[in-house]
Amino acid sequence: MPDSAAEPLQRCTIDYLQDTLLGVNPLSHACTAWITQAGERISLRIPGPWPKELLKAHTLTIKGEERTYHGVLVDAQASGTDELVLNIQLQPERPGAAGH
């Protein structure tokens, strides 16, 4: 069974990158979310509403109340307007990436 830890609903900021025709667009979203870690992946459950662009993000930094996660979006599933689930493969932070 994978090592997992679930945290209660917490405030977090999601900084993310989205590809556009004009290049990469850095965006940010402040919200509350449930964060569950299982090995080298985390799952974010975000109650609505959320920005549509978040579904097409590729690189994310999630700043929670107690820790910060960095990773690549593997899957995004919206359940109507009730909840968005993001599955993220954790990655080490790249030098100089903290300010996006």
Sine and cosine of phi, psi and omega as CSV:
sin_phi,cos_phi,sin_psi,cos_psi,sin_omega,cos_omega
0.00,0.00,0.73,-0.68,-0.05,-1.00
-0.92,0.39,0.47,-0.88,0.07,-1.00
-0.95,0.30,0.86,-0.51,-0.02,-1.00
-0.68,-0.73,0.47,-0.88,0.03,-1.00
-0.62,-0.78,0.82,-0.58,0.04,-1.00
-0.96,-0.27,0.67,-0.75,0.02,-1.00
-0.94,-0.34,0.41,-0.91,0.06,-1.00
-0.94,0.35,0.21,-0.98,0.08,-1.00
-0.79,0.61,0.78,-0.62,-0.05,-1.00
-0.62,-0.78,0.39,-0.92,0.09,-1.00
-0.96,0.27,0.65,-0.76,0.07,-1.00
-0.47,-0.88,0.30,-0.95,0.11,-0.99
-0.87,-0.49,0.77,-0.64,0.01,-1.00
-0.94,-0.33,0.93,-0.37,0.13,-0.99
-0.99,-0.11,0.76,-0.65,-0.07,-1.00
-0.57,-0.82,0.34,-0.94,0.00,-1.00
-0.92,-0.39,0.66,-0.75,0.04,-1.00
-0.76,-0.65,0.73,-0.68,0.06,-1.00
-0.98,0.21,0.69,-0.72,0.09,-1.00
-0.75,-0.66,0.10,-1.00,0.04,-1.00
-0.90,0.44,-0.43,0.90,-0.03,-1.00
-0.99,-0.12,0.10,1.00,0.00,-1.00
0.83,-0.56,-0.31,-0.95,-0.03,-1.00
-1.00,0.03,0.72,-0.69,-0.02,-1.00
-0.94,-0.35,0.91,-0.41,0.06,-1.00
-0.99,0.16,0.78,-0.63,-0.03,-1.00
-0.76,-0.65,0.24,-0.97,-0.01,-1.00
-0.56,-0.83,0.52,-0.85,0.01,-1.00
-0.60,-0.80,0.85,-0.52,0.09,-1.00
-1.00,-0.06,0.73,-0.68,-0.07,-1.00
-0.35,-0.94,-0.07,-1.00,0.22,-0.98
-0.92,-0.40,0.54,-0.84,-0.05,-1.00
-0.40,-0.92,0.37,-0.93,0.19,-0.98
-0.99,-0.13,0.77,-0.64,-0.01,-1.00
-0.90,-0.43,0.83,-0.56,0.04,-1.00
-0.85,-0.53,0.82,-0.58,0.02,-1.00
-0.96,-0.26,0.71,-0.71,0.08,-1.00
-0.70,-0.72,0.99,-0.16,-0.03,-1.00
0.91,0.42,-0.84,-0.55,-0.05,-1.00
-1.00,-0.08,0.30,0.95,0.03,-1.00
-0.78,-0.63,0.46,-0.89,0.17,-0.99
-0.78,-0.62,0.42,-0.91,0.08,-1.00
-0.84,-0.54,0.77,-0.64,0.05,-1.00
-0.94,-0.34,0.81,-0.59,0.12,-0.99
-0.94,-0.33,0.92,-0.39,-0.10,-1.00
-0.92,-0.39,0.89,-0.47,0.09,-1.00
-0.92,0.39,0.55,-0.83,-0.03,-1.00
-0.94,0.34,0.28,-0.96,-0.04,1.00
-0.99,0.11,0.31,-0.95,0.04,-1.00
-0.63,-0.78,0.38,-0.93,0.01,-1.00
-0.94,0.33,0.66,-0.75,0.01,-1.00
-0.86,0.52,-0.54,0.84,-0.04,-1.00
-0.88,0.47,-0.42,0.91,-0.03,-1.00
-0.88,0.47,-0.49,0.87,0.02,-1.00
-0.91,0.41,-0.40,0.92,-0.05,-1.00
-0.94,-0.35,0.26,0.97,0.02,-1.00
-0.92,0.39,0.39,-0.92,0.10,-0.99
-0.86,-0.52,-0.67,0.74,0.02,-1.00
-0.89,-0.45,0.74,-0.67,-0.07,-1.00
-0.76,-0.65,0.53,-0.85,0.21,-0.98
-0.82,-0.57,0.86,-0.51,-0.01,-1.00
-0.95,-0.32,0.90,-0.43,0.01,-1.00
-0.98,-0.18,0.98,-0.19,0.02,-1.00
-1.00,0.02,-0.05,-1.00,-0.02,-1.00
-0.93,0.38,-0.52,0.86,-0.07,-1.00
-0.90,-0.44,-0.29,0.96,-0.02,-1.00
-0.36,-0.93,0.24,-0.97,0.01,-1.00
-0.88,-0.47,0.68,-0.74,0.02,-1.00
-0.88,-0.48,0.55,-0.84,0.06,-1.00
-0.78,-0.63,0.66,-0.75,0.02,-1.00
-0.08,-1.00,-0.09,-1.00,-0.03,-1.00
-0.91,-0.42,0.72,-0.69,0.00,-1.00
-0.93,0.36,0.83,-0.56,0.02,-1.00
-0.99,-0.11,-0.64,0.77,-0.08,-1.00
-0.41,-0.91,0.60,-0.80,0.08,-1.00
-0.73,-0.68,0.80,-0.60,-0.01,-1.00
-0.76,-0.65,0.84,-0.54,0.05,-1.00
-0.99,-0.14,0.71,-0.70,0.07,-1.00
-0.96,-0.29,0.99,0.16,-0.09,-1.00
0.87,0.50,-0.72,-0.69,0.06,-1.00
-0.96,-0.26,0.11,0.99,-0.08,-1.00
-0.99,0.15,-0.65,0.76,-0.15,-0.99
-0.37,-0.93,0.59,-0.81,0.11,-0.99
-0.89,-0.46,0.75,-0.66,0.04,-1.00
-0.91,-0.41,0.85,-0.53,0.06,-1.00
-0.93,-0.36,0.79,-0.62,0.10,-1.00
-0.96,-0.29,0.83,-0.56,-0.17,-0.99
-0.81,-0.59,0.76,-0.65,0.11,-0.99
-1.00,0.07,0.88,-0.48,-0.05,-1.00
-0.93,0.37,0.58,-0.81,0.01,-1.00
-0.66,-0.75,0.47,-0.88,0.12,-0.99
-0.93,0.37,0.53,-0.85,0.03,-1.00
-0.93,0.36,0.70,-0.71,0.06,-1.00
-0.99,0.14,0.60,-0.80,0.05,-1.00
-0.84,0.54,0.71,-0.71,0.01,-1.00
0.99,0.10,-0.04,1.00,-0.04,-1.00
-1.00,0.05,-0.15,0.99,-0.10,-0.99
-0.92,0.40,-0.42,0.91,-0.09,-1.00
-1.00,-0.05,0.23,0.97,-0.03,-1.00
-0.99,0.11,0.00,0.00,0.00,0.00
